[in-house]
Amino acid sequence: MNSESLALLWAREMPYGKYKGRLLAELPGHYLGWFAREGFPRGELGALLALMYELDHNNLRSLIDPLRPKR
């Protein structure tokens, strides 16, 4: 885990599925858990989803709050 990967959670959107268009940092835990059970996609998206799952599963979402872009 590095700061660049954490920042990407606020920059990348889910490209498909029920939560298409939602930022990866805002995906619900049950959806991330589904990926953990069924398998994460390959590549950068899968790595970011796995990272977000670990943050959510270990109740560490607050670590990325300071990286949230100002709106």
N, CA, C and O atoms as a MOPAC input file, in Angstrom:
PM7 MOZYME 1SCF
protein

 N      0.86100 1    -1.18300 1     0.00000 1
 C      0.00000 1     0.00000 1     0.00000 1
 C      0.89300 1     1.22700 1     0.00000 1
 O      1.82700 1     1.33000 1     0.79600 1
 N      0.60000 1     2.15200 1    -0.89400 1
 C      1.32900 1     3.41700 1    -0.92900 1
 C      0.32600 1     4.55800 1    -1.09100 1
 O     -0.84800 1     4.33700 1    -1.38500 1
 N      0.81000 1     5.76900 1    -0.89300 1
 C     -0.09400 1     6.91800 1    -0.92700 1
 C     -0.71100 1     7.12600 1    -2.30800 1
 O     -1.83700 1     7.61000 1    -2.41700 1
 N      0.02000 1     6.76400 1    -3.35800 1
 C     -0.53700 1     6.91400 1    -4.71100 1
 C     -1.74000 1     5.99900 1    -4.90400 1
 O     -2.75000 1     6.40900 1    -5.47600 1
 N     -1.63400 1     4.76500 1    -4.42900 1
 C     -2.75500 1     3.82600 1    -4.53700 1
 C     -3.94100 1     4.31500 1    -3.72200 1
 O     -5.08600 1     4.21900 1    -4.16400 1
 N     -3.67300 1     4.83100 1    -2.55000 1
 C     -4.76700 1     5.34300 1    -1.71500 1
 C     -5.46400 1     6.52000 1    -2.39500 1
 O     -6.69100 1     6.62100 1    -2.35800 1
 N     -4.69100 1     7.40800 1    -3.01400 1
 C     -5.27900 1     8.55700 1    -3.70700 1
 C     -6.09900 1     8.10500 1    -4.91600 1
 O     -7.10700 1     8.73000 1    -5.24700 1
 N     -5.67700 1     7.03000 1    -5.57500 1
 C     -6.41500 1     6.53900 1    -6.74200 1
 C     -7.80800 1     6.04200 1    -6.36600 1
 O     -8.70000 1     6.01500 1    -7.21500 1
 N     -8.00600 1     5.65500 1    -5.12700 1
 C     -9.32700 1     5.20800 1    -4.69400 1
 C    -10.35400 1     6.33800 1    -4.80700 1
 O    -11.54800 1     6.08300 1    -4.96300 1
 N     -9.88500 1     7.58200 1    -4.72600 1
 C    -10.76200 1     8.74300 1    -4.87500 1
 C    -10.79500 1     9.25200 1    -6.30800 1
 O    -11.57600 1    10.14900 1    -6.62600 1
 N     -9.95900 1     8.69300 1    -7.17800 1
 C     -9.89300 1     9.17400 1    -8.55700 1
 C    -10.53400 1     8.21800 1    -9.56200 1
 O    -11.00500 1     8.65500 1   -10.61200 1
 N    -10.55900 1     6.93400 1    -9.25800 1
 C    -11.07000 1     5.93500 1   -10.19500 1
 C    -12.53700 1     5.61100 1    -9.90900 1
 O    -12.96300 1     5.50500 1    -8.75900 1
 N    -13.28200 1     5.46000 1   -10.98600 1
 C    -14.69200 1     5.07500 1   -10.87300 1
 C    -14.85100 1     3.60800 1   -11.22000 1
 O    -14.06600 1     3.04900 1   -11.98700 1
 N    -15.85600 1     3.00000 1   -10.65700 1
 C    -16.18400 1     1.62200 1   -10.99500 1
 C    -16.68200 1     1.63000 1   -12.44300 1
 O    -17.64300 1     2.33100 1   -12.75900 1
 N    -16.03400 1     0.85300 1   -13.32900 1
 C    -16.37800 1     0.93600 1   -14.75400 1
 C    -17.59300 1     0.11300 1   -15.17900 1
 O    -18.05600 1     0.26000 1   -16.31000 1
 N    -18.11700 1    -0.74000 1   -14.31600 1
 C    -19.24000 1    -1.59700 1   -14.70800 1
 C    -20.00200 1    -2.06300 1   -13.47700 1
 O    -19.58200 1    -1.84400 1   -12.34100 1
 N    -21.11800 1    -2.70500 1   -13.73000 1
 C    -21.89400 1    -3.30600 1   -12.64500 1
 C    -22.88500 1    -2.35500 1   -12.00400 1
 O    -23.12200 1    -1.24700 1   -12.48500 1
 N    -23.44600 1    -2.81300 1   -10.92100 1
 C    -24.47700 1    -2.07900 1   -10.20000 1
 C    -24.00900 1    -0.69100 1    -9.75700 1
 O    -24.79600 1     0.25500 1    -9.71600 1
 N    -22.72900 1    -0.58100 1    -9.42900 1
 C    -22.18900 1     0.68000 1    -8.91800 1
 C    -21.32200 1     1.40400 1    -9.94400 1
 O    -20.40800 1     2.14500 1    -9.58100 1
 N    -21.61400 1     1.18600 1   -11.22500 1
 C    -20.88400 1     1.85300 1   -12.30600 1
 C    -20.93400 1     3.36500 1   -12.09400 1
 O    -21.99500 1     3.93700 1   -11.84200 1
 N    -19.76200 1     4.00300 1   -12.20000 1
 C    -19.68000 1     5.44800 1   -12.05300 1
 C    -19.39400 1     5.91500 1   -10.63800 1
 O    -19.07000 1     7.08600 1   -10.43600 1
 N    -19.50200 1     5.04200 1    -9.66100 1
 C    -19.22800 1     5.42000 1    -8.27300 1
 C    -17.72600 1     5.30900 1    -8.01400 1
 O    -17.07700 1     4.37900 1    -8.49300 1
 N    -17.17900 1     6.25300 1    -7.26200 1
 C    -15.76400 1     6.20100 1    -6.92000 1
 C    -15.47100 1     4.94500 1    -6.10900 1
 O    -16.28900 1     4.51500 1    -5.29600 1
 N    -14.30400 1     4.36400 1    -6.33500 1
 C    -13.94800 1     3.13500 1    -5.63800 1
 C    -13.96900 1     3.32500 1    -4.12100 1
 O    -14.32800 1     2.40600 1    -3.38500 1
 N    -13.58800 1     4.50400 1    -3.65700 1
 C    -13.57700 1     4.78300 1    -2.21600 1
 C    -14.98000 1     4.81700 1    -1.61900 1
 O    -15.13600 1     4.74300 1    -0.40000 1
 N    -15.99600 1     4.92900 1    -2.46300 1
 C    -17.37400 1     5.03400 1    -1.97800 1
 C    -18.17500 1     3.74600 1    -2.18500 1
 O    -19.38000 1     3.72400 1    -1.93600 1
 N    -17.52300 1     2.68100 1    -2.63600 1
 C    -18.23400 1     1.41400 1    -2.83000 1
 C    -18.61400 1     0.81700 1    -1.47900 1
 O    -17.83100 1     0.88300 1    -0.53100 1
 N    -19.80100 1     0.23800 1    -1.38200 1
 C    -20.22700 1    -0.35100 1    -0.10200 1
 C    -19.45900 1    -1.63100 1     0.22200 1
 O    -19.00600 1    -2.34400 1    -0.67300 1
 N    -19.32500 1    -1.90000 1     1.49700 1
 C    -18.57800 1    -3.05200 1     1.97600 1
 C    -19.09700 1    -4.38000 1     1.45800 1
 O    -18.30900 1    -5.27600 1     1.15700 1
 N    -20.42000 1    -4.52200 1     1.34900 1
 C    -20.96000 1    -5.80900 1     0.88700 1
 C    -20.55700 1    -6.09600 1    -0.55500 1
 O    -20.36000 1    -7.25300 1    -0.92600 1
 N    -20.43300 1    -5.05500 1    -1.36500 1
 C    -20.01000 1    -5.22100 1    -2.75700 1
 C    -18.53200 1    -5.61500 1    -2.82100 1
 O    -18.14900 1    -6.48000 1    -3.60900 1
 N    -17.71700 1    -4.98500 1    -1.99900 1
 C    -16.30100 1    -5.33400 1    -1.93000 1
 C    -16.12700 1    -6.75800 1    -1.41900 1
 O    -15.25500 1    -7.49000 1    -1.88600 1
 N    -16.96200 1    -7.14500 1    -0.45800 1
 C    -16.92200 1    -8.50700 1     0.06000 1
 C    -17.27700 1    -9.52500 1    -1.00100 1
 O    -16.70700 1   -10.61500 1    -1.03200 1
 N    -18.21300 1    -9.18300 1    -1.87200 1
 C    -18.58200 1   -10.08100 1    -2.96500 1
 C    -17.37200 1   -10.33500 1    -3.86700 1
 O    -17.11000 1   -11.47300 1    -4.25800 1
 N    -16.64100 1    -9.27100 1    -4.19300 1
 C    -15.44200 1    -9.43800 1    -5.00600 1
 C    -14.41300 1   -10.29900 1    -4.28200 1
 O    -13.75700 1   -11.13500 1    -4.90400 1
 N    -14.26900 1   -10.10300 1    -2.98500 1
 C    -13.30600 1   -10.90100 1    -2.22000 1
 C    -13.65600 1   -12.38700 1    -2.28700 1
 O    -12.76100 1   -13.23000 1    -2.35100 1
 N    -14.93200 1   -12.70800 1    -2.27200 1
 C    -15.36200 1   -14.10900 1    -2.34500 1
 C    -15.27200 1   -14.66300 1    -3.75900 1
 O    -14.84200 1   -15.80000 1    -3.95200 1
 N    -15.67100 1   -13.87700 1    -4.73900 1
 C    -15.76300 1   -14.35500 1    -6.12100 1
 C    -14.47800 1   -14.16500 1    -6.92500 1
 O    -14.25900 1   -14.84400 1    -7.92800 1
 N    -13.64200 1   -13.24800 1    -6.48100 1
 C    -12.38900 1   -12.97000 1    -7.18300 1
 C    -12.35400 1   -11.55000 1    -7.72300 1
 O    -13.30900 1   -11.08500 1    -8.34500 1
 N    -11.25900 1   -10.88000 1    -7.48200 1
 C    -11.07000 1    -9.52100 1    -7.98000 1
 C    -10.65500 1    -9.58100 1    -9.45000 1
 O     -9.99700 1   -10.53400 1    -9.86700 1
 N    -11.03200 1    -8.57300 1   -10.23600 1
 C    -10.59100 1    -8.54700 1   -11.63200 1
 C     -9.06500 1    -8.37500 1   -11.70900 1
 O     -8.41900 1    -7.98600 1   -10.73600 1
 N     -8.52700 1    -8.66800 1   -12.86300 1
 C     -7.08500 1    -8.51200 1   -13.07000 1
 C     -6.72600 1    -7.04700 1   -13.22200 1
 O     -7.57900 1    -6.20400 1   -13.49800 1
 N     -5.46000 1    -6.76500 1   -13.03800 1
 C     -4.92600 1    -5.43400 1   -13.30300 1
 C     -5.12700 1    -4.43800 1   -12.17700 1
 O     -5.37600 1    -4.79400 1   -11.02500 1
 N     -5.00800 1    -3.17900 1   -12.55800 1
 C     -5.07000 1    -2.09300 1   -11.58600 1
 C     -6.41100 1    -2.05200 1   -10.85900 1
 O     -6.45600 1    -1.84000 1    -9.64700 1
 N     -7.49800 1    -2.25400 1   -11.59500 1
 C     -8.81200 1    -2.21400 1   -10.96700 1
 C     -8.91300 1    -3.26000 1    -9.85700 1
 O     -9.37800 1    -2.95500 1    -8.76000 1
 N     -8.49100 1    -4.46100 1   -10.13000 1
 C     -8.54200 1    -5.52100 1    -9.12500 1
 C     -7.69200 1    -5.20100 1    -7.91100 1
 O     -8.10100 1    -5.44900 1    -6.77600 1
 N     -6.51300 1    -4.65500 1    -8.14400 1
 C     -5.63000 1    -4.29500 1    -7.03700 1
 C     -6.25700 1    -3.19700 1    -6.17600 1
 O     -6.17700 1    -3.24100 1    -4.94800 1
 N     -6.87700 1    -2.22200 1    -6.82200 1
 C     -7.51800 1    -1.13400 1    -6.06700 1
 C     -8.74700 1    -1.63100 1    -5.30800 1
 O     -8.98700 1    -1.21600 1    -4.17400 1
 N     -9.52000 1    -2.51300 1    -5.92700 1
 C    -10.67900 1    -3.07900 1    -5.22800 1
 C    -10.23100 1    -3.91000 1    -4.02800 1
 O    -10.85700 1    -3.86000 1    -2.96900 1
 N     -9.15300 1    -4.67100 1    -4.18900 1
 C     -8.62700 1    -5.46900 1    -3.07800 1
 C     -8.14200 1    -4.56200 1    -1.95000 1
 O     -8.35900 1    -4.86100 1    -0.77600 1
 N     -7.49200 1    -3.46700 1    -2.29900 1
 C     -7.03600 1    -2.50700 1    -1.29800 1
 C     -8.22500 1    -1.90400 1    -0.56100 1
 O     -8.21900 1    -1.80800 1     0.66600 1
 N     -9.24500 1    -1.50100 1    -1.31300 1
 C    -10.43500 1    -0.91600 1    -0.68900 1
 C    -11.13200 1    -1.93600 1     0.20100 1
 O    -11.63500 1    -1.58700 1     1.26900 1
 N    -11.16600 1    -3.19000 1    -0.23000 1
 C    -11.75400 1    -4.24300 1     0.59900 1
 C    -10.99700 1    -4.36000 1     1.91800 1
 O    -11.62300 1    -4.43600 1     2.97600 1
 N     -9.68700 1    -4.37600 1     1.88100 1
 C     -8.89700 1    -4.49000 1     3.11300 1
 C     -9.14800 1    -3.30400 1     4.04500 1
 O     -9.26800 1    -3.47100 1     5.25900 1
 N     -9.22600 1    -2.11500 1     3.47000 1
 C     -9.51200 1    -0.93500 1     4.29800 1
 C    -10.88500 1    -1.04900 1     4.94300 1
 O    -11.04600 1    -0.76500 1     6.13000 1
 N    -11.87100 1    -1.46600 1     4.16000 1
 C    -13.23000 1    -1.58900 1     4.68100 1
 C    -13.32400 1    -2.71800 1     5.70600 1
 O    -13.89300 1    -2.53400 1     6.78200 1
 N    -12.77900 1    -3.86200 1     5.38200 1
 C    -12.86500 1    -5.04600 1     6.24400 1
 C    -12.20300 1    -4.81000 1     7.60300 1
 O    -12.66100 1    -5.32600 1     8.62300 1
 N    -11.13100 1    -4.03100 1     7.60700 1
 C    -10.39700 1    -3.75900 1     8.84100 1
 C    -10.78000 1    -2.42300 1     9.47300 1
 O    -10.07900 1    -1.91400 1    10.34700 1
 N    -11.90800 1    -1.85900 1     9.01700 1
 C    -12.43500 1    -0.61100 1     9.57300 1
 C    -11.40400 1     0.52300 1     9.51700 1
 O    -11.21500 1     1.25700 1    10.48700 1
 N    -10.74300 1     0.65000 1     8.36400 1
 C     -9.70900 1     1.66300 1     8.19300 1
 C    -10.05000 1     2.68800 1     7.11400 1
 O     -9.16200 1     3.36700 1     6.59900 1
 N    -11.31800 1     2.79900 1     6.77700 1
 C    -11.70900 1     3.77200 1     5.74000 1
 C    -11.28700 1     5.19200 1     6.10100 1
 O    -11.05700 1     6.01600 1     5.21600 1
 N    -11.18600 1     5.47700 1     7.37600 1
 C    -10.81400 1     6.82800 1     7.80100 1
 C     -9.40600 1     7.20400 1     7.33800 1
 O     -9.08000 1     8.39000 1     7.28400 1
 N     -8.57200 1     6.22700 1     7.00600 1
 C     -7.22500 1     6.53100 1     6.51700 1
 C     -7.24700 1     7.29100 1     5.19600 1
 O     -6.33100 1     8.06100 1     4.90900 1
 N     -8.27800 1     7.08200 1     4.40000 1
 C     -8.31400 1     7.74800 1     3.09300 1
 C     -9.13100 1     9.03500 1     3.10300 1
 O     -9.15100 1     9.75600 1     2.10500 1
 N     -9.79700 1     9.33300 1     4.19900 1
 C    -10.60700 1    10.55400 1     4.27100 1
 C     -9.79500 1    11.82300 1     3.99400 1
 O    -10.28600 1    12.70100 1     3.28500 1
 N     -8.57400 1    11.95400 1     4.52500 1
 C     -7.80500 1    13.17200 1     4.22100 1
 C     -7.43500 1    13.31400 1     2.73900 1
 O     -7.10200 1    14.41000 1     2.28800 1
 N     -7.49200 1    12.22800 1     1.99400 1
 C     -7.15600 1    12.26700 1     0.57300 1
 C     -8.35400 1    12.60000 1    -0.31100 1
 O     -8.21300 1    12.76600 1    -1.52200 1
 N     -9.52900 1    12.69600 1     0.29900 1
 C    -10.75700 1    12.99300 1    -0.46300 1
 C    -10.60200 1    14.36700 1    -1.12500 1
 O    -10.25000 1    15.34700 1    -0.46900 1
 N    -10.87000 1    14.42200 1    -2.43300 1
 C    -10.74200 1    15.71200 1    -3.11900 1
 C    -11.76800 1    16.72200 1    -2.60500 1
 O    -12.88900 1    16.36700 1    -2.24000 1
 N    -11.36200 1    17.96400 1    -2.58900 1
 C    -12.27200 1    19.03900 1    -2.17200 1
 C    -13.25100 1    19.29700 1    -3.29400 1
 O    -12.85800 1    19.37000 1    -4.45800 1
 N    -14.52200 1    19.43600 1    -2.95800 1
 C    -15.55100 1    19.70400 1    -3.97900 1
 C    -16.12400 1    21.07300 1    -3.81000 1
 O    -17.00100 1    21.47400 1    -4.57600 1

